[in-house]
Amino acid sequence: MTGGGARRIAVVGAGPGGLYFAALARQSAPEREITVFERDGRDDEFGFGVVFSDETLDGIAQADPRVFAALSAEFARWSDIDVRYAGQVRTCGGHGFAALDRNRLRAILQRRCAELAVDVRYRTPAPPVARLAEEYDLVVAADGVNSGTRAAYPDAFRPELDERRSRYMWLATDKVFGAFTFVVERFDFGVLQVHAYPYSAERSTFIVELAEEPWRRAGFEALAAREFARGESDTASVRRCAELLAGHLDGHRLIPNASRWIRFTTVRNATWRHRNVVLLGDAAHSAHFSIGSGTKLALEDALALTASLNEQPTLEGALAAYEAERRPVVESTQRAAQASLEWFETIGRRTGQGPDQFAFNLLTRSRRVTYGNLRARDPGFVAAVDAAFAGADGTPHPPPMFRPLKLGALELRNRVVVPPLATFTAVDALPSAFDRAQLTAHALGGAGLVLAGMTAVTPEGRAADCPGLWNDRQEAAWRELVGAVRAVSETPLGIQLTHAGRRAATAGPAESGLPLLAASPLPWTAGGPLPHEANAIQLAAVTADFAASAERAARAGFDALELQFGHGQLLSGFLSPLTNRRTDRYGGPLAHRLRLPLEVLAAVRAVWPAGRPLLVRISAGDWAPGGTSETEAVAICRALADGGADAVDVSTGEVVADERPPFGRGYQTPFAELVRLATGLPTVAVGAISHHDDVNSVLLAGRADLVAVGRAQLYDPLWTLHAAAEQGYAGPGARWPEPWAPGSRRPPSPGADRVAPRLRLVREPAPPVHRRWRPGPTAHPWGVPTARPEEEQ
């Protein structure tokens, strides 16, 4: 019995993904009858170069050595990335790329399918998918982003098509670049960027991209205003691009092929399978071209689907296994692609950076490539960026996270912040023994600043079993706690003050009968307690309460103060249009919604000692339709800076209960970067940052000035000191407490004392860091002339 219960298979689409699946499925089970339907001709050429990763190539080599040999003979190979920006070029090596002409790839796969007697029917549109599903055991839809198969079953696949606003155009050029090249040019109409890479001895792919407004201002909207026939190119726009980018083309041509301005669409589906129909490649998913090739993902899909058909006894089991295996891989790629896509959509905000930092920022945009990763690939490149970040003075520079920062008059020895981590252990609103133990541990753990919180300014503003700071007894408890911590650590301590507002509905105030105050009478959750819309007298009292608590915090000895204006608490409720429905002077336009937060900030600034840092935490986005926009977030932070804030702790969300945040490593960092670059105000980046490599990347790229590491500190209160040990750093930025000094080196693990013997007579040279594409003649296993790479150190 054929594996997966699929003997007769129909494939819709003869692109690389469809052909590769057909070849693999036939090769692994010759009894399979496979028919491929393709509306275009066998020799019709579409597209330019495609890029592969080493892991994809390893999979192809194992699955079909003959195809791999044919592909390898045609590859353009290189390891460098060039960033052309502000009239300069920065090069980073050690990456490793392999690319070839998409049409040559298709020709190789066509030949392989012919060898295996796969029935490929060109210029033959596929019959309706319902008919195919009746006539074949399995239907594989490899019919691209605009999949007709997917559209036939919308209720089954439940597609989500996210069309972006930036415009881009695929082109080729007969200029053969030596490396993957990013061109970033600022014109009077805005920023234009190019993604270019070689794919043969004669040509390179050349993708031109602009955000929507620069695209319009550059005149492209008028040039692209008419309808183009299928296969027709927008030649007027191509000429305009050639004029704008002449300095990078060196007299070479731009070569169109059905080239016109398009918007990128990210394709996601709730499921990739419906009965005996399965989606493959762009029909199932897409990922922005700035991090890789859709063709690469399609070939990986083809391999995984074939393997699942071979391994599973039933078709249902095979399709389920295919999706279960591939979906996590694809979703990981899509997360990285989304970060990269959004980075390029907003590239204009970063063009004030210097060439070194900009290049580093670009290379780490997807969060897959990091500081440590780049340092391993090209130490010289990272050393240059390090020097530019710290100011070149000829001395070795510590990792970015261990460089000092002056905030107000307070000198922080490093850039790590322990954010307010509520323990919910307070009794009678007093800090508990556990609060004391936690703050002591974190102060000893090496961070530059440790914040206590969430600390309420009034009884009705208290959330859950959190402490407060509204009476003498609480002030004395905090003073005693600060003194105890200071006895063992010099780490600066701060405290976060808040009024929980309607979020107090989930805690003590609702149970004790205290009034729940909010900007508007909206419950936190449907059916929850209804808060009272605070009146002018109550708002004046809130302002006075914050100021009084700030005075108490200063007398208790705290070095820094943070005001909580985010996370759906009272002041956050005034800032967000989702939670502020007022029609008085505290509601409506942003200037009115800012009124109460600015009144609180002014009152606190007036009593908080000069020189001690005053931070404000905001939710820069609500992750819900109609919430705070990026423009509003920047305006809020500008107002906070004018009001005396020394830094902004840039968080997002927790404003409404039905939010949909895209959780992931560093997912909130772009908001800190937005605020920092737009306002110049120092920012704290937050959000699922748990590794020192990510901290270093955020700082060196200029996305933030400080990084808050939260949950990882709960896992390891000595997180900062351990990060120093792991990076081999011992200096003023990471001071081990004297009693713990013997533990400042990473302890040996089992087997660490084993020394491997030499077992090679001739030592293999290390691969070169810098390898550029230099085409030259070589032989192809099927007799087709191709090219070879030339390596250079």
VOGU-3710 file (C-alpha; in Angstrom, 3 decimals, decimal comma):
1> mtgggarria> 0,000/0,000/0,000  1,357/3,428/-0,928  2,442/5,434/2,117  -0,157/7,853/3,402  -2,882/6,145/1,404  -2,257/8,441/-1,604  -1,578/6,615/-4,852  -3,057/9,158/-7,282  -1,914/12,718/-6,579  -2,799/15,967/-8,325
11> vvgagpggly> -0,502/18,977/-7,907  -1,847/22,437/-8,763  1,055/24,649/-9,852  4,420/23,804/-11,422  6,521/26,288/-9,525  9,587/24,998/-7,677  7,531/23,814/-4,682  5,053/21,827/-6,746  7,721/20,277/-8,970  9,984/19,361/-6,069
21> faalarqsap> 7,131/17,683/-4,227  6,149/15,756/-7,359  9,728/14,559/-7,864  10,239/13,522/-4,256  6,857/11,815/-3,964  7,439/9,831/-7,173  11,050/9,006/-6,326  10,159/7,645/-2,899  7,184/5,600/-4,177  7,414/4,878/-7,948
31> ereitvferd> 3,922/3,356/-7,965  2,403/6,792/-7,321  0,647/8,427/-10,269  1,351/12,150/-10,077  -0,168/14,778/-12,345  0,941/18,423/-12,209  -1,310/21,126/-13,700  0,276/24,430/-14,774  -1,465/27,241/-16,666  1,788/28,742/-18,019
41> grddefgfgv> 4,149/27,259/-20,585  7,110/25,067/-19,791  9,594/27,673/-21,016  7,840/30,777/-19,690  10,219/32,616/-17,406  9,111/34,400/-14,258  11,105/35,787/-11,368  14,776/36,245/-10,782  17,102/34,789/-8,151  16,218/32,676/-5,109
51> vfsdetldgi> 18,334/32,276/-1,970  18,806/29,135/0,114  20,015/28,489/3,633  22,551/25,821/4,495  19,950/23,757/6,371  17,625/23,720/3,343  20,489/22,627/1,126  21,391/19,872/3,571  17,805/18,626/3,308  17,913/18,654/-0,497
61> aqadprvfaa> 21,277/16,851/-0,482  19,858/14,059/1,653  16,524/13,799/-0,155  17,738/13,886/-3,776  21,517/13,998/-4,302  21,057/14,339/-8,064  19,019/17,513/-7,750  21,427/18,831/-5,148  24,429/18,238/-7,432  22,712/20,080/-10,278
71> lsaefarwsd> 21,782/22,997/-8,044  25,215/23,213/-6,454  26,883/23,547/-9,823  24,796/26,641/-10,537  24,987/28,445/-7,213  26,372/31,884/-6,707  27,974/31,701/-3,247  29,172/34,441/-0,935  29,290/35,330/2,761  29,303/39,144/2,879
81> idvryagqvr> 26,502/41,640/3,441  27,133/45,204/2,270  25,094/48,075/3,709  25,285/51,171/1,506  24,057/54,082/3,574  24,825/57,802/3,944  27,412/57,618/1,171  29,392/54,883/2,922  29,575/51,090/2,839  29,739/48,814/5,857
91> tcgghgfaal> 30,479/45,130/5,280  29,737/42,231/7,596  30,999/38,762/6,707  30,582/35,197/7,847  26,948/34,724/6,782  26,927/32,175/3,951  24,531/32,498/1,012  23,730/30,352/-2,007  21,509/31,658/-4,809  20,554/30,749/-8,350
101> drnrlrailq> 18,195/31,777/-11,106  14,642/30,738/-10,234  14,115/29,716/-13,851  17,205/27,498/-13,774  15,917/25,944/-10,567  12,617/25,255/-12,277  14,406/23,784/-15,303  16,421/21,426/-13,081  13,263/20,265/-11,327  11,453/19,902/-14,666
111> rrcaelavdv> 14,235/17,624/-15,867  14,092/15,599/-12,674  10,316/15,182/-12,988  10,760/14,041/-16,605  13,340/11,447/-15,520  10,856/10,130/-12,959  7,942/10,086/-15,431  5,872/12,654/-13,572  3,012/13,865/-15,782  3,495/17,654/-15,932
121> ryrtpappva> 0,813/19,348/-18,051  1,819/22,835/-19,125  -0,654/25,395/-20,455  -3,318/23,337/-18,713  -5,257/25,126/-16,008  -6,215/22,817/-13,187  -9,826/21,572/-13,158  -11,968/22,818/-10,271  -10,532/21,624/-7,012  -13,762/19,855/-6,008
131> rlaeeydlvv> -13,459/17,694/-9,122  -9,783/17,012/-8,480  -10,602/15,992/-4,923  -13,066/13,421/-6,254  -10,750/12,008/-8,923  -7,476/11,928/-6,942  -6,481/10,552/-3,561  -4,623/13,765/-2,718  -4,659/17,314/-4,097  -1,566/19,436/-3,360
141> aadgvnsgtr> -2,215/23,155/-3,861  1,064/24,855/-4,762  -0,684/27,687/-6,574  0,873/30,654/-4,816  -0,134/33,672/-2,757  -3,348/34,144/-4,755  -4,246/30,467/-4,466  -7,501/29,597/-6,176  -7,575/26,346/-4,224  -7,470/28,207/-0,921
151> aaypdafrpe> -10,156/30,587/-2,132  -12,429/27,647/-2,993  -12,603/26,586/0,673  -12,442/29,799/2,728  -14,476/28,364/5,596  -12,143/25,401/5,877  -8,733/27,093/5,572  -9,877/30,373/7,193  -7,144/32,485/5,573  -5,812/35,730/6,995
161> lderrsrymw> -4,292/37,952/4,313  -2,329/40,891/5,706  -1,584/43,286/2,841  0,996/45,878/3,838  1,248/49,481/2,689  4,823/49,652/1,413  5,356/49,221/-2,330  8,053/47,118/-3,913  9,094/45,931/-7,356  11,086/42,846/-8,357
171> latdkvfgaf> 13,750/43,533/-10,961  17,055/42,158/-12,120  20,217/43,954/-13,167  23,175/42,926/-15,252  25,419/44,387/-12,586  26,752/41,383/-10,679  27,018/42,324/-7,023  29,682/40,634/-4,946  27,533/40,324/-1,835  24,032/40,677/-0,470
181> tfvverfdfg> 23,631/44,431/-0,746  21,246/46,770/1,033  21,040/50,236/-0,479  19,400/52,920/1,657  19,130/56,348/0,044  17,347/59,429/1,366  15,786/61,697/-1,252  13,624/64,789/-0,925  10,567/62,512/-1,174  11,776/60,133/1,545
191> vlqvhaypys> 13,775/56,934/1,892  14,225/54,424/-0,914  15,787/51,046/-0,226  17,083/48,200/-2,361  17,586/44,515/-1,559  20,077/43,129/-4,089  22,039/39,900/-4,431  23,805/37,977/-7,227  22,310/34,804/-8,610  24,376/34,002/-11,694
201> aerstfivel> 27,461/35,021/-13,590  25,474/37,690/-15,407  22,735/38,984/-13,117  21,576/40,030/-9,681  18,138/40,330/-8,159  17,276/43,981/-7,478  14,187/44,690/-5,326  13,219/48,351/-4,939  11,018/49,245/-1,962  9,426/52,430/-0,612
211> aeepwrragf> 6,891/53,217/2,065  3,531/54,387/0,740  3,976/58,151/1,219  7,502/58,392/-0,269  6,255/56,234/-3,150  3,502/58,741/-3,859  5,749/61,803/-3,434  8,349/60,289/-5,773  5,781/60,281/-8,599  5,377/56,530/-8,869
221> ealaarefar> 1,631/56,655/-8,182  1,069/58,559/-11,414  3,362/56,246/-13,393  1,568/53,138/-12,098  -1,960/54,515/-12,415  -3,091/52,383/-15,374  -3,977/48,691/-15,529  -1,175/46,417/-16,742  -1,762/43,253/-18,716  -0,590/39,933/-17,312
231> gesdtasvrr> 3,157/39,709/-17,816  3,484/43,431/-18,669  6,006/45,587/-16,789  5,685/49,163/-15,563  8,551/50,382/-17,731  8,095/54,045/-16,782  8,656/53,220/-13,115  11,626/51,027/-14,018  13,241/53,955/-15,848  12,592/56,234/-12,868
241> caellaghld> 14,208/53,702/-10,517  17,235/53,449/-12,814  17,621/57,236/-12,720  17,329/57,427/-8,924  19,750/54,550/-8,361  22,232/55,255/-11,136  25,007/55,745/-8,597  24,644/52,125/-7,475  24,172/50,585/-10,931  27,443/51,879/-12,435
251> ghrlipnasr> 26,000/52,094/-15,934  24,242/48,728/-15,814  20,602/48,084/-16,733  17,558/47,300/-14,673  15,826/44,321/-16,268  12,063/43,875/-15,735  10,051/40,682/-15,956  6,348/41,285/-15,323  7,659/43,944/-12,935  5,254/46,394/-11,356
261> wirfttvrna> 4,619/47,937/-7,961  2,951/45,551/-5,545  2,262/45,343/-1,828  3,486/42,393/0,181  0,804/40,102/1,547  1,519/37,902/4,527  -0,560/34,742/4,160  -1,660/32,803/7,226  -4,248/30,033/7,427  -6,001/28,540/10,432
271> twrhrnvvll> -5,292/25,139/8,875  -3,432/23,945/5,777  -5,574/20,880/5,092  -9,160/20,108/4,230  -10,146/16,480/3,670  -7,763/15,336/0,914  -6,653/18,836/-0,126  -3,457/20,334/1,342  -1,745/23,704/0,883  1,968/24,037/0,172
281> gdaahsahfs> 4,298/27,042/-0,064  2,842/30,513/-0,585  -0,672/29,085/-0,761  -0,311/28,116/2,908  1,973/30,869/4,178  4,264/33,673/3,093  7,168/35,484/4,724  8,616/38,833/3,720  11,431/38,630/1,178  13,783/40,616/3,419
291> igsgtklale> 14,639/37,552/5,513  14,621/34,793/2,921  12,961/33,114/0,024  9,408/31,856/-0,270  10,839/29,247/-2,603  13,028/27,975/0,235  9,966/27,508/2,453  8,067/25,784/-0,351  10,879/23,271/-0,935  11,012/22,541/2,783
301> dalaltasln> 7,233/22,021/2,746  7,588/19,607/-0,162  10,174/17,553/1,674  8,137/17,437/4,887  4,906/16,518/3,085  6,604/13,692/1,194  8,205/12,382/4,378  4,859/12,435/6,189  3,159/10,557/3,345  5,907/7,943/3,504
311> eqptlegala> 5,820/7,604/7,291  2,095/7,642/8,076  -0,285/4,770/7,235  -3,274/7,025/6,478  -3,732/10,187/4,455  -5,410/11,965/7,350  -2,482/11,114/9,623  0,044/12,145/6,991  -1,493/15,575/6,411  -1,829/16,165/10,144
321> ayeaerrpvv> 1,809/15,168/10,687  2,943/17,454/7,841  1,185/20,477/9,305  2,249/19,679/12,878  5,877/19,492/11,769  5,956/22,497/9,472  3,673/24,986/11,222  6,053/25,783/14,137  8,925/26,278/11,682  6,863/28,525/9,443
331> estqraaqas> 5,403/30,549/12,309  8,882/31,140/13,693  9,996/32,343/10,264  6,916/34,537/9,949  7,596/36,173/13,317  11,102/37,068/12,197  9,793/38,161/8,800  7,153/40,377/10,409  9,781/42,122/12,524  11,944/42,619/9,424
341> lewfetigrr> 9,020/43,791/7,309  7,987/46,373/9,910  11,593/47,540/10,271  11,806/48,312/6,565  8,351/49,913/6,561  9,601/52,387/9,171  13,195/52,681/7,981  12,938/56,464/7,705  12,918/56,911/11,471  16,437/55,420/11,716
351> tgqgpdqfaf> 18,255/57,413/9,070  19,670/59,773/11,678  21,953/57,016/12,969  25,617/56,808/12,052  26,718/54,255/9,425  28,059/51,680/11,911  25,044/51,677/14,192  22,613/51,778/11,282  24,264/48,744/9,675  24,101/46,844/12,967
361> nlltrsrrvt> 20,477/47,860/13,436  19,611/46,620/9,960  21,377/43,290/10,417  19,640/42,581/13,745  16,186/43,793/12,647  14,489/40,361/12,675  15,814/39,422/16,162  17,211/36,191/14,701  20,655/37,723/14,200  22,103/39,117/17,424
371> ygnlrardpg> 25,143/40,819/18,884  26,786/37,536/19,888  25,851/35,889/16,627  27,429/38,680/14,577  30,505/38,775/16,810  31,045/35,071/16,109  30,608/35,611/12,373  32,631/38,801/11,947  34,447/40,038/15,075  35,912/43,002/13,209
381> fvaavdaafa> 32,512/44,335/12,205  31,128/44,155/15,746  34,304/45,686/17,176  33,838/48,688/14,873  30,216/49,116/15,943  31,206/48,689/19,598  33,770/51,449/19,232  31,286/53,755/17,531  28,743/53,128/20,301  31,171/53,772/23,140
391> gadgtphppp> 33,284/56,446/21,466  36,574/55,272/20,027  39,274/55,817/22,648  41,639/52,978/21,831  40,659/50,863/24,838  38,747/47,566/24,779  35,038/48,062/25,232  32,876/45,941/27,504  29,670/44,436/26,107  27,084/47,190/25,617
401> mfrplklgal> 25,010/46,092/28,611  27,923/46,774/30,968  28,549/50,349/29,928  27,553/53,057/32,414  24,722/55,513/31,939  23,925/58,747/33,713  20,201/59,157/34,379  19,499/62,507/35,951  22,365/62,866/38,410  22,403/59,131/39,124
411> elrnrvvvpp> 25,271/57,068/37,706  24,157/53,583/36,717  26,987/51,087/36,398  25,234/49,159/33,640  22,144/49,225/31,423  20,085/46,432/33,061  16,940/47,319/34,974  14,989/44,985/37,223  11,407/46,167/36,642  8,719/46,239/39,325
421> latftavdal> 7,962/42,570/40,019  4,884/42,304/42,212  4,978/39,496/44,779  1,372/39,934/45,975  2,542/39,097/49,510  1,932/42,409/51,318  -0,131/42,331/54,497  -1,992/45,524/55,470  -0,310/47,146/52,444  3,137/46,803/54,066
431> psafdraqlt> 6,122/45,367/52,188  6,496/41,737/53,244  9,471/39,630/54,236  9,337/38,179/50,732  9,428/41,687/49,221  12,539/42,373/51,279  14,177/39,094/50,258  13,398/39,650/46,579  14,691/43,232/46,471  17,838/42,243/48,353
441> ahalggaglv> 18,513/39,369/45,967  18,019/41,570/42,930  20,187/44,332/44,374  22,939/41,769/44,901  22,381/40,355/41,415  24,302/43,070/39,595  21,649/45,106/37,756  22,153/48,838/37,259  18,780/49,751/38,779  16,203/47,778/40,758
451> lagmtavtpe> 12,595/48,985/40,979  10,103/47,982/43,659  6,389/47,938/42,867  3,446/47,961/42,255  3,002/50,464/45,126  -0,362/52,144/45,559  -0,762/55,805/46,468  -4,203/55,292/48,066  -6,135/52,371/49,588  -8,653/52,360/46,710
461> graadcpglw> -5,780/52,406/44,208  -4,279/49,177/45,490  -4,159/46,134/43,205  -4,329/42,694/44,836  -2,013/42,167/47,828  0,442/44,847/46,797  2,073/47,339/49,164  1,206/50,997/49,511  2,892/54,259/50,414  0,197/56,547/51,761
471> ndrqeaawre> 0,826/56,560/55,532  3,626/56,893/58,054  3,710/53,203/58,903  4,290/52,246/55,268  6,927/54,944/54,863  8,801/53,629/57,899  8,624/50,061/56,580  10,018/51,108/53,222  12,774/53,196/54,889  13,810/50,213/56,982
481> lvgavravse> 13,769/47,931/53,918  15,898/50,353/51,853  18,380/50,600/54,702  18,631/46,821/54,977  19,333/46,489/51,258  21,868/49,322/51,347  23,745/47,503/54,100  24,714/44,782/51,600  24,539/46,470/48,175  25,234/49,807/46,482
491> tplgiqltha> 22,728/49,098/43,695  20,350/52,058/43,215  16,780/51,319/44,254  13,645/52,844/42,799  9,949/52,457/43,481  6,957/52,488/41,158  3,895/54,418/42,279  0,487/53,667/40,865  -3,245/53,918/41,230  -4,835/50,753/39,845
501> grraatagpa> -8,064/52,481/38,810  -10,574/50,041/37,378  -8,005/47,234/37,580  -8,387/47,407/41,329  -11,675/45,653/40,588  -9,741/42,381/40,535  -8,351/42,950/44,017  -9,016/44,178/47,540  -10,836/47,483/46,934  -13,797/45,786/45,257
511> esglpllaas> -14,087/43,393/48,157  -13,653/46,052/50,857  -16,276/48,397/49,473  -13,811/51,143/48,489  -14,865/53,094/45,385  -13,345/52,052/42,049  -12,200/55,136/40,161  -11,691/55,260/36,405  -11,631/57,711/33,535  -14,984/56,333/32,392
521> plpwtaggpl> -17,458/53,848/33,882  -16,188/50,830/31,951  -15,578/47,520/33,751  -12,240/45,769/33,223  -14,034/42,628/32,063  -17,592/42,086/30,910  -19,783/41,592/33,932  -17,092/42,849/36,299  -17,533/45,600/38,890  -18,487/48,933/37,367
531> pheanaiqla> -16,036/51,714/38,277  -17,072/55,238/39,110  -16,178/58,019/36,642  -13,833/60,147/38,732  -14,987/63,735/39,183  -12,817/66,852/39,365  -12,547/66,726/43,164  -11,435/63,108/43,093  -8,903/63,788/40,329  -7,389/66,638/42,328
541> avtadfaasa> -7,131/64,245/45,265  -5,408/61,634/43,099  -2,850/64,222/42,006  -2,185/65,182/45,622  -1,916/61,508/46,602  0,790/60,852/44,003  2,763/63,879/45,187  2,454/62,853/48,841  3,624/59,313/48,082  6,542/60,690/46,058
551> eraaragfda> 7,612/62,748/49,074  7,400/59,648/51,246  9,482/57,684/48,703  12,159/60,377/48,789  12,252/60,344/52,601  12,423/56,534/52,552  15,675/56,843/50,606  14,760/55,637/47,117  17,199/56,732/44,400  14,659/56,733/41,551
561> lelqfghgql> 10,921/56,965/41,071  8,690/55,508/38,389  5,109/56,595/37,762  2,802/53,959/36,300  0,904/55,582/33,424  0,357/52,307/31,545  -1,165/48,843/31,795  -4,749/49,983/32,122  -4,281/51,512/35,551  -5,961/54,805/36,407
571> lsgflspltn> -3,700/57,223/34,515  -3,392/54,821/31,597  -7,180/54,817/31,464  -7,113/58,553/30,802  -4,506/58,266/28,032  -6,114/55,540/25,911  -9,064/56,399/23,662  -10,409/52,917/24,352  -10,931/53,638/28,044  -11,460/57,402/28,136
581> rrtdryggpl> -14,971/58,277/26,933  -15,216/61,563/28,836  -16,547/64,759/27,308  -15,094/67,184/29,864  -11,636/68,786/29,922  -10,087/65,380/30,747  -11,459/63,560/27,711  -11,696/63,749/23,941  -8,570/64,871/22,019  -5,152/63,702/23,171
591> ahrlrlplev> -4,301/67,084/24,679  -7,277/66,663/27,024  -6,557/62,993/27,747  -3,040/64,023/28,738  -4,265/66,606/31,227  -4,478/64,444/34,351  -1,216/62,509/33,723  0,623/65,801/33,199  -0,929/67,301/36,334  0,286/64,271/38,303
601> laavravwpa> 3,744/64,471/36,719  4,009/68,198/37,532  2,964/67,652/41,130  5,464/64,809/41,580  8,249/66,671/39,802  7,757/69,593/42,184  8,415/67,450/45,257  10,775/64,787/43,933  14,419/65,747/44,625  16,272/67,283/41,703
611> grpllvrisa> 18,869/64,918/40,294  17,061/61,734/41,303  15,681/60,147/38,128  11,959/60,303/37,485  10,736/57,645/35,041  7,264/57,149/33,577  5,940/53,829/32,303  3,428/54,006/29,466  1,531/51,618/27,238  2,637/52,853/23,817
621> gdwapggtse> 0,083/50,651/22,065  -3,076/48,865/23,139  -3,052/45,852/20,765  -6,713/46,503/20,032  -8,489/48,401/17,229  -8,954/52,098/17,909  -6,289/52,203/20,602  -3,314/54,505/21,087  -1,520/55,092/17,773  2,223/55,412/17,250
631> teavaicral> 1,766/59,122/16,549  -0,082/59,534/19,844  2,542/57,509/21,722  5,258/59,852/20,465  3,171/62,912/21,373  2,571/61,513/24,875  6,301/60,989/25,400  7,176/64,453/24,122  4,710/65,893/26,637  6,244/63,769/29,402
641> adggadavdv> 9,716/64,993/28,484  8,513/68,590/28,577  6,917/67,851/31,949  10,194/66,737/33,500  10,412/62,973/32,941  14,017/61,775/32,735  13,174/58,552/30,878  10,210/56,572/29,609  9,700/52,903/30,369  8,040/51,897/27,093
651> stgevvader> 5,632/49,020/27,542  2,449/48,161/25,651  -0,916/46,586/26,272  -2,845/45,476/29,368  -5,151/48,423/28,691  -8,157/46,340/27,634  -8,912/42,733/28,466  -9,562/41,727/24,832  -6,121/42,739/23,570  -4,252/40,587/21,038
661> ppfgrgyqtp> -0,507/41,197/21,493  1,985/39,284/19,311  3,975/37,818/22,185  7,574/36,925/21,376  11,176/37,827/22,145  11,540/41,587/22,275  8,122/42,167/20,745  7,734/45,545/22,488  11,215/46,856/21,704  10,196/48,643/18,457
671> faelvrlatg> 8,046/50,989/20,563  11,030/51,971/22,713  13,013/52,606/19,534  10,167/54,679/18,076  10,040/56,922/21,140  13,805/57,227/21,491  14,432/58,170/17,867  11,432/60,524/17,649  11,943/62,383/20,925  15,550/61,884/22,026
681> lptvavgais> 14,211/60,892/25,445  16,059/57,960/27,072  13,944/54,823/26,938  13,718/51,516/28,745  12,914/48,538/26,501  10,746/45,788/27,954  8,933/42,658/26,855  10,117/39,046/26,889  13,809/39,966/26,911  15,625/37,245/28,791
691> hhddvnsvll> 19,097/36,729/27,270  22,132/38,965/27,450  22,594/38,638/23,702  19,246/40,335/23,112  20,075/43,048/25,655  23,351/43,816/23,881  21,595/43,833/20,507  18,911/46,281/21,646  21,458/48,684/23,092  24,025/48,560/20,309
701> agradlvavg> 21,347/49,052/17,651  20,184/52,196/19,443  16,694/50,856/20,139  16,816/51,820/23,821  19,155/53,164/26,501  18,220/50,650/29,190  16,680/47,174/29,095  14,304/45,788/31,707  14,699/42,060/32,323  11,747/40,789/34,333
711> raqlydplwt> 10,755/37,140/34,390  14,307/35,993/33,787  15,222/37,755/37,046  12,635/35,625/38,834  14,254/32,543/37,337  17,714/33,781/38,295  18,037/36,800/40,640  21,770/36,912/39,780  20,959/37,147/36,089  23,176/40,179/35,409
721> lhaaaeqgya> 26,247/38,755/37,159  25,799/35,417/35,423  25,494/37,252/32,085  28,852/38,873/32,805  30,432/35,508/33,621  29,029/33,939/30,456  30,530/36,741/28,367  33,867/36,626/30,133  33,429/40,133/31,463  34,851/41,222/34,819
731> gpgarwpepw> 34,796/44,947/35,366  33,048/47,858/37,042  29,805/47,180/35,162  29,325/43,866/36,999  30,463/43,947/40,603  30,226/40,678/42,478  29,559/41,049/46,204  32,816/40,332/47,996  31,493/37,283/49,894  30,432/35,778/46,558
741> apgsrrppsp> 33,638/36,601/44,665  34,763/32,936/44,557  31,644/32,179/42,544  32,243/34,859/39,931  33,547/32,345/37,419  31,264/29,893/35,735  31,649/26,529/37,503  32,935/23,607/35,426  30,373/21,238/34,004  30,737/17,454/33,648
751> gadrvaprlr> 33,318/16,674/31,002  34,715/20,219/30,980  38,175/18,904/31,884  38,344/16,609/28,866  40,743/17,704/26,125  39,997/16,297/22,690  42,944/14,642/20,902  44,098/15,671/17,459  42,821/13,149/14,921  43,549/14,906/11,610
761> lvrepappvh> 46,902/14,748/9,909  46,239/17,963/7,991  44,425/20,741/9,806  41,539/22,210/7,832  41,783/25,988/7,441  39,082/28,083/9,004  36,524/29,312/6,466  37,095/32,896/5,381  35,052/35,576/7,098  34,675/37,543/3,869
771> rrwrpgptah> 33,748/35,727/0,673  32,405/37,595/-2,330  30,854/36,290/-5,514  33,321/36,210/-8,385  31,834/34,331/-11,361  33,982/32,139/-13,579  33,513/29,084/-15,838  33,076/25,596/-14,429  31,318/22,412/-15,442  27,704/21,434/-14,863
781> pwgvptarpe> 26,869/17,731/-14,374  24,299/17,983/-17,194  26,601/19,936/-19,477  25,147/23,428/-18,863  27,727/26,245/-18,487  27,619/27,861/-15,081  29,874/29,750/-12,666  32,014/29,218/-9,601  32,656/31,294/-6,494  36,041/32,735/-5,738
791> eeq> 36,916/33,081/-2,079  38,922/35,915/-0,609  40,009/36,614/2,954
//
